[in-house]
Amino acid sequence: MPIQLTIQSTHGSKTQTLAVTEGEKRVLTDVLAANGIQLNTRCGKRGACRGCMVELVRGSVNGPLGLIEAPAEIRTCQARLLPIGDVAVRIPAHARLEAKPQVGDSFVINTAVALEPLWPVSDGKLDTAFAVDVGTTTVVVAIIDLAKGEVLARAGDFNAQIRFGDNVITRIVAAATPLAREQMRLAMLQETIAPLLAKACRDAGRDPTRLAGGILAGNTTMLHLLTGEDPAGLGVVPFTPKFIESRTMTAAELGLARVSTNAALRNDVPMVLLPGFSAYVGADLVAGIYATGMMNDEKPSLLVDIGTNGEIVLQADGKLYCCATAAGPAFEGSGLLAGTRAQLGAISHLKLAGGEQFGFELETIGGGDPLSAPGLCGTAYVDFLATARRAGLLLPSGRFNPKEWQRLPVDLRTKTPGGFTLKIAGNLCINEADIASLIQAKAAIGAGIEILLRAAHLRAADIGTLYLAGGFGLYIDVEHAIDIGLLPGFMREQVKVMGNTSLGGATLAALDRCALPEMIAWRKSAQIFELNAQPGFEDCYLDHLSLP
């Protein structure tokens, strides 16, 4: 007898009932995925996050520790349906992957460009190219007019590989077998890049037959998974990649022509993968160096891309000092009580309301009602740390100040296993465990910056420009980032927000044939710092585990 599985939504009254027959996979995430409902399994279904958490409103399931009966919150990746019964779950908006992401597809070009495309241009025939930023979380495609040097259209979305894990380490673990690697490669090509390329071509009014070539940038793990290479060596010391040099493949060799949603994409379209520096300082950073023009800066300059793996490059006297920091996914909302990726409707910014009445002024992506927000994204958490510390609500340790805590309205504060917990809006809360995770993430970035500055015998004041890259950097309140020590010791006037420099550098590589040789040449002189092996790094990291 089939199990009756009823799916409800936290938004609206829409319900869906599935009949799950005997012999089908009974892990709840797999059952839902088989019926077109992809959940946010950002930890790779290891039960290590709250991404796929839903409400069990009726019935029972088997959990890791035994039977779980409604009402309860359950991780669907750890819940198995029983052989018989009637089960109903309510899925919150942030648990669904179809939520629209806030994609960082804009960028600033800070260097001179010679309009000498990488491929010969044939007017009206082969006069178009595309650039791809293959990010761990999102993928962005840009369509480029090679004759005019203009970006005609952009399209972006979540990387479909998210269901295998939300960071490079979980992806590396998930790619342990040839079958798994092929599934992940197809997820990126067939479900993400091909549809985005087709959409961007339509929006640009360019038929894919006019594509002369494509440039792809991304971190080293993503480029391994894109090409089907085993990334296992990236997950263990000494972090050995299969390749970091530039590669040129045809659309057929890469597999993009075969899975293209538009059959007009030719098999022989050349695809150039940009070079990287190391296992964790990848082609996305190399592209960013070119887009910022930092190699031409008279004063020392810094490029900081804040993400799950914060990547940092220092240029001083024409030399490059590079490192990657294991910041963790906290700035993308992972593991936080009300955390979510930057998506439509999420709370993106907040500040303490003025006046005697305690509260928050909230801003959401898309301007929706904060009370209906699926969660808070990383930029809002940065705002909270800065404003709450400034108001005296938080101590340097990140704990709530007991004296100020007692002054808060009773209905906004409570004590939970995660420490003091403060209500922000509706059921969205921040607790002291969240704050600890955020401080650890910002400490990793701050310590990485300090270690590179020490290596070049520089201070923050010696830096002419700090280029802030990536989607997170595009939307962050820079003053708040400085206030919490995420960009330690810098002044607002030193910081230049650049946007998606990975996409920008990839675009320039298509437009200027001199770009790729320069990127390849930098690899020979770049000095890579493995932070864990650096003397004094641990003490430096500990020094940053507080709020200024």
C-alpha positions in Angstrom: 0.0 0.0 0.0 1.5 3.4 -1.0 2.5 5.9 1.6 0.6 9.2 1.3 3.1 12.0 1.5 1.6 15.5 1.6 3.8 18.5 1.0 2.7 21.9 2.2 4.3 25.3 1.7 4.9 28.0 4.3 3.8 30.5 1.7 0.2 30.2 0.6 -2.1 27.2 0.9 -0.8 25.1 -2.0 -0.4 21.4 -1.1 0.8 18.4 -3.1 0.2 14.7 -2.3 2.5 11.9 -3.5 2.0 8.2 -3.4 5.3 6.6 -2.5 5.2 2.9 -3.3 7.0 0.0 -1.7 10.6 -0.4 -3.0 11.2 3.3 -3.8 14.0 5.2 -2.1 12.7 6.3 1.3 15.2 9.0 2.3 12.9 12.0 2.3 15.2 14.3 0.2 15.5 11.6 -2.5 11.7 11.0 -2.5 11.1 14.7 -3.0 13.9 15.1 -5.6 12.4 12.3 -7.6 9.1 14.2 -7.7 10.7 17.5 -8.8 11.2 19.1 -5.4 14.9 19.9 -4.9 15.8 20.9 -1.4 18.8 22.8 -0.1 21.2 19.9 0.7 24.1 22.3 1.1 26.2 20.0 3.4 26.0 17.1 0.9 23.3 15.2 2.8 25.5 14.7 5.8 23.1 16.1 8.3 25.6 18.9 9.2 23.4 21.9 8.3 19.8 23.1 8.5 19.4 23.7 4.8 16.9 20.9 4.2 15.1 21.3 7.5 11.3 21.0 7.2 8.4 20.7 9.6 6.9 17.3 10.2 3.2 18.2 10.7 1.6 14.7 10.6 2.8 11.1 10.9 6.2 9.6 11.7 9.6 9.0 10.1 12.8 7.2 11.1 15.6 9.5 12.1 19.3 8.8 13.0 18.3 8.1 16.6 15.0 6.4 16.0 11.4 7.2 15.5 10.4 10.9 15.1 6.8 11.8 15.5 5.0 15.0 14.5 5.1 17.8 15.4 8.9 18.1 14.9 11.6 19.7 12.8 13.5 17.2 10.7 16.4 17.1 8.4 15.0 15.5 5.3 18.4 14.1 4.3 18.4 12.1 7.6 14.8 11.1 7.6 13.4 7.8 6.1 9.8 7.1 5.4 8.3 4.1 7.2 6.8 1.2 5.2 3.3 2.4 5.9 1.6 5.5 7.1 0.4 9.0 6.2 3.0 11.7 6.4 2.7 15.5 5.9 5.6 18.0 5.8 5.7 21.7 5.5 8.6 23.1 3.5 9.8 26.6 4.3 10.8 28.8 1.3 14.5 28.9 2.1 14.7 25.1 2.0 13.8 25.0 -1.7 16.4 25.3 -4.3 14.1 27.1 -6.8 14.4 30.3 -4.7 15.8 33.0 -7.0 19.4 33.8 -6.0 20.9 37.3 -5.9 23.5 36.8 -8.6 26.5 39.1 -8.8 26.7 39.6 -12.5 28.0 43.1 -12.6 31.7 44.1 -12.6 34.0 47.1 -12.9 36.9 47.1 -15.4 39.9 48.9 -13.9 42.4 48.3 -16.7 43.0 49.4 -20.3 41.6 47.0 -22.9 42.9 46.5 -26.4 40.1 45.4 -28.6 42.0 42.5 -30.2 39.8 39.5 -29.6 41.2 36.1 -28.9 39.5 34.6 -32.0 39.2 36.0 -35.5 36.1 38.1 -36.0 33.8 37.5 -39.0 31.1 40.2 -39.1 27.6 38.7 -38.8 29.0 35.2 -38.5 31.7 34.6 -35.8 31.4 37.9 -34.0 30.2 36.8 -30.6 31.8 35.2 -27.5 30.8 34.2 -24.1 32.4 34.3 -20.6 31.4 32.1 -17.7 32.1 32.5 -14.0 31.8 29.0 -12.6 31.2 29.7 -8.9 30.6 27.2 -6.1 27.2 28.8 -5.3 26.2 30.6 -8.5 27.2 30.5 -12.2 27.0 33.6 -14.5 27.2 33.7 -18.3 27.9 36.9 -20.3 27.5 37.3 -24.0 30.1 39.6 -25.6 30.1 41.5 -28.9 33.7 40.9 -30.1 33.6 43.7 -32.7 32.4 46.4 -30.4 33.8 45.1 -27.1 30.4 45.2 -25.4 28.6 42.9 -23.0 25.2 42.3 -24.6 23.5 40.2 -22.0 24.1 38.3 -18.7 22.3 35.3 -17.1 22.9 33.7 -13.7 21.6 31.1 -11.4 22.5 28.7 -8.7 25.1 26.1 -9.6 23.0 22.9 -9.7 25.9 21.1 -7.9 24.6 22.7 -4.7 22.6 19.5 -4.0 26.0 17.7 -3.6 27.2 20.2 -1.0 27.5 23.9 -0.5 31.3 24.3 -0.4 34.3 22.9 -2.2 35.2 20.4 0.5 31.8 18.7 0.5 31.9 18.7 -3.3 35.3 17.0 -3.2 34.0 14.4 -0.9 30.9 13.9 -3.0 33.0 13.3 -6.1 34.7 10.2 -4.7 33.7 7.9 -7.6 33.7 8.2 -11.4 29.9 7.9 -11.5 29.5 10.7 -8.9 31.9 12.9 -10.8 30.0 12.4 -14.1 26.7 13.2 -12.3 28.2 16.4 -10.9 29.7 17.4 -14.3 26.4 16.9 -16.0 24.6 18.9 -13.3 26.9 21.8 -14.0 26.8 21.5 -17.8 23.3 20.3 -18.5 21.3 22.0 -15.7 23.3 25.2 -15.3 25.7 26.4 -18.0 23.8 25.2 -21.1 20.4 26.8 -20.0 22.2 30.0 -19.0 24.1 30.2 -22.2 20.9 29.7 -24.2 19.0 32.4 -22.2 21.9 34.9 -22.5 22.0 34.3 -26.3 18.3 34.9 -26.6 18.5 38.0 -24.5 21.4 39.3 -26.5 19.6 38.5 -29.8 22.6 36.4 -30.9 22.2 33.0 -32.4 24.7 30.4 -30.9 26.1 29.8 -34.4 27.8 33.2 -34.1 29.8 32.1 -31.1 33.5 32.2 -31.9 34.5 30.9 -28.5 34.1 30.9 -24.7 36.2 31.7 -21.7 35.6 29.9 -18.4 36.9 31.1 -14.9 36.3 29.5 -11.6 38.0 28.1 -8.6 40.3 25.1 -9.0 37.7 22.6 -7.6 34.9 23.8 -9.9 37.2 23.6 -13.0 38.1 20.0 -12.0 34.5 19.0 -11.7 33.6 20.8 -14.9 36.2 18.7 -16.8 35.5 15.5 -15.0 38.9 15.4 -13.3 39.2 13.7 -9.9 39.5 16.5 -7.3 40.5 14.1 -4.4 44.1 15.6 -4.3 42.6 19.0 -3.5 41.1 17.8 -0.3 44.2 16.5 1.5 47.7 17.9 2.2 49.7 18.8 0.2 46.6 19.9 -1.9 47.7 18.7 -5.3 45.5 19.6 -8.3 45.3 17.5 -11.4 45.8 20.8 -13.4 46.0 24.5 -12.8 47.4 25.5 -16.2 45.1 27.0 -18.9 43.3 24.4 -21.0 41.6 24.7 -24.4 38.8 22.3 -25.3 36.1 22.2 -27.9 32.4 22.3 -26.9 32.2 18.7 -27.9 35.3 17.7 -25.8 33.9 19.5 -22.8 30.4 18.0 -23.3 28.6 21.3 -23.6 27.6 20.9 -27.3 26.0 17.5 -26.5 23.9 18.8 -23.6 23.2 22.2 -25.1 19.5 23.3 -24.9 20.1 24.9 -28.3 21.3 22.3 -30.9 22.9 25.2 -32.9 26.0 25.3 -30.7 28.7 23.9 -32.8 30.9 21.0 -31.7 34.1 22.9 -32.6 33.5 26.1 -30.6 36.7 26.6 -28.6 36.5 26.8 -24.8 39.4 28.3 -22.8 39.8 27.5 -19.1 41.8 30.3 -17.5 44.9 29.3 -15.4 45.0 29.2 -11.6 47.8 29.6 -9.1 47.2 26.7 -6.7 44.6 24.3 -5.3 42.8 27.1 -3.5 43.9 30.3 -5.4 42.2 29.6 -8.7 41.4 31.0 -12.1 38.7 33.2 -10.6 41.3 35.1 -8.7 43.7 35.3 -11.7 40.9 36.8 -13.7 40.2 39.2 -10.9 43.8 40.4 -10.8 43.5 41.2 -14.5 40.1 42.9 -14.2 41.3 45.2 -11.3 44.5 46.2 -13.1 46.2 45.9 -9.7 49.5 44.8 -11.4 49.8 48.3 -12.7 49.2 50.0 -9.4 52.0 52.2 -8.2 51.2 51.6 -4.6 50.7 48.1 -3.0 47.2 46.9 -3.5 45.0 44.1 -2.2 42.3 41.9 -3.8 39.9 40.3 -1.4 37.1 37.9 -2.5 35.0 37.0 0.5 33.3 33.7 0.3 33.3 30.2 1.7 36.9 30.1 0.8 38.1 33.6 1.2 40.8 34.3 -1.4 43.3 37.1 -1.0 46.0 38.5 -3.3 48.5 41.2 -2.4 50.5 43.1 -5.0 53.6 44.9 -3.9 56.4 46.1 -6.2 55.0 43.9 -9.0 55.2 40.7 -6.8 52.1 38.7 -5.9 51.4 37.2 -2.5 48.4 34.9 -2.4 46.5 32.8 0.1 43.1 31.2 0.7 41.3 31.2 4.0 38.9 28.5 5.2 36.3 31.1 6.2 33.5 28.5 6.1 30.0 29.1 4.8 28.7 31.3 7.6 28.6 34.4 5.3 26.3 32.5 3.0 24.0 31.7 5.9 24.9 28.1 6.3 24.6 26.7 9.8 23.0 29.8 11.2 19.6 29.8 12.9 17.9 32.0 10.3 20.6 32.0 7.7 19.9 31.8 4.0 21.8 32.5 0.8 21.2 35.8 -0.9 17.9 35.2 -2.6 14.7 37.1 -3.5 12.9 38.1 -0.3 15.8 37.5 2.1 16.8 40.2 4.6 19.9 41.8 3.2 20.5 44.8 5.5 19.5 45.9 9.0 20.2 48.5 11.5 19.0 49.3 15.0 16.0 51.6 14.9 16.4 55.0 16.5 14.4 56.2 19.5 13.4 54.6 22.7 11.6 51.7 21.2 14.1 48.9 20.5 13.7 47.3 17.0 15.3 46.9 13.6 15.0 48.7 10.3 15.1 45.9 7.8 15.7 45.8 4.0 15.0 42.8 1.9 16.2 41.7 -1.6 13.4 42.8 -3.9 11.7 45.0 -1.3 9.3 42.3 0.1 7.8 42.2 3.6 10.5 41.3 6.2 8.0 39.3 8.2 7.7 37.0 5.2 11.5 36.8 4.6 12.9 33.2 4.3 16.0 34.3 6.4 18.9 36.6 6.8 21.8 36.6 4.3 25.4 37.3 5.1 25.3 41.1 4.5 22.6 41.4 7.1 24.7 39.5 9.7 27.6 41.8 9.1 25.3 44.8 9.7 24.0 43.1 12.9 27.5 42.6 14.3 28.6 46.1 13.6 25.5 47.9 14.8 24.9 45.7 17.9 28.6 46.1 18.9 28.4 49.9 18.4 25.3 50.1 20.5 26.9 48.1 23.3 24.5 45.2 22.9 27.4 42.9 22.0 30.7 42.5 24.0 34.0 42.1 22.2 33.7 38.4 22.7 30.5 38.3 20.6 28.4 37.5 23.7 25.4 39.7 24.5 26.0 42.3 27.1 24.0 41.1 30.1 23.2 44.6 31.3 21.9 45.7 27.8 20.2 42.3 27.3 17.9 42.9 30.3 16.7 46.2 28.8 15.4 44.6 25.7 11.7 43.9 25.3 10.8 40.5 26.8 9.1 39.2 23.7 12.3 39.7 21.7 14.7 37.8 23.9 15.0 34.2 25.1 17.5 31.7 26.2 18.1 28.6 24.1 20.8 25.9 23.8 22.5 28.2 21.4 22.8 30.9 24.1 20.9 34.2 24.3 18.6 34.4 21.3 17.3 37.7 19.8 14.2 37.9 17.6 14.8 40.0 14.4 11.6 39.7 12.5 8.7 37.1 12.7 10.3 33.8 13.6 13.8 34.9 12.5 16.3 35.0 15.3 20.1 35.4 15.9 21.7 33.6 18.8 25.2 33.5 20.3 26.2 30.4 18.5 25.5 32.2 15.2 27.6 35.1 16.3 30.5 32.8 17.2 30.4 31.2 13.7 30.4 34.7 12.1 33.3 35.9 14.1 35.3 32.7 13.2 34.6 33.4 9.5 35.7 37.1 9.7 38.7 36.1 11.8 39.9 33.8 9.0 39.7 36.6 6.5 41.3 39.2 8.8 44.1 36.9 9.7 44.8 36.0 6.1 45.1 39.7 5.2 47.4 40.3 8.1 49.7 37.4 7.2 50.1 38.6 3.6 50.8 42.1 4.8 53.4 40.8 7.2 55.1 38.8 4.5 55.6 42.0 2.4 56.5 44.1 5.5 53.4 46.3 5.0 50.6 47.7 7.1 47.0 48.3 6.1 47.8 52.1 5.8 50.4 51.3 3.1 47.8 49.8 0.8 46.7 52.2 -2.0 43.6 50.3 -2.9 41.7 47.3 -1.5 39.7 45.8 -4.3 36.6 44.0 -2.9 35.4 41.3 -5.2 32.6 38.9 -5.5 28.8 39.0 -5.0 29.2 39.3 -1.2 31.5 42.2 -1.6 29.2 43.9 -4.0 26.3 44.2 -1.5 28.2 44.5 1.8 28.2 47.7 3.8 31.9 48.4 3.6 32.0 50.5 6.8 30.4 47.7 8.8 32.9 45.2 7.3 35.7 47.5 8.6 34.0 48.0 11.9 33.9 44.3 12.7 37.5 43.6 11.7 36.6 41.8 8.5 38.9 44.3 6.7 41.1 45.1 9.6 42.8 48.4 9.9 41.5 49.8 6.6 39.7 53.1 5.9 36.6 53.4 3.7 38.4 55.5 1.1 40.9 52.7 0.5 38.2 50.2 -0.5 36.9 49.9 -4.1 34.0 47.6 -4.7 34.6 45.7 -8.0 31.7 43.2 -8.3 32.3 39.9 -10.1 35.9 40.3 -11.1 36.0 36.6 -12.2 33.5 37.3 -14.9 35.1 40.6 -15.7 38.5 39.0 -16.2 37.1 36.2 -18.3 35.4 38.9 -20.5 38.6 40.7 -21.0 40.4 37.5 -21.9 37.9 37.1 -24.8 38.4 40.8 -25.9 42.1 41.2 -25.5 44.4 38.4 -26.8 47.2 39.8 -24.6 45.3 38.9 -21.4 45.8 35.2 -21.4 49.6 35.2 -21.8 49.8 37.7 -19.0 47.7 35.5 -16.7 49.9 32.5 -17.6 53.1 34.5 -16.9 51.9 35.6 -13.4 51.8 31.9 -12.3 55.6 31.8 -12.4 56.1 34.6 -9.9 53.2 34.3 -7.6 54.1 33.3 -4.0 51.4 31.0 -2.4 51.1 31.0 1.3 49.5 27.9 3.0 48.3 29.8 6.1 48.3 26.8 8.4 52.0 26.4 7.8 52.8 30.0 8.5 54.6 30.8 11.8 52.3 32.8 14.0 49.1 32.2 12.0 47.3 30.5 14.8 48.1 33.4 17.2 47.1 35.9 14.5 43.8 34.0 14.0 43.1 34.0 17.7 43.8 37.7 17.9 41.0 38.3 15.4 38.4 36.3 17.3 36.8 39.3 18.8 34.9 42.4 17.7 36.8 45.7 17.8 
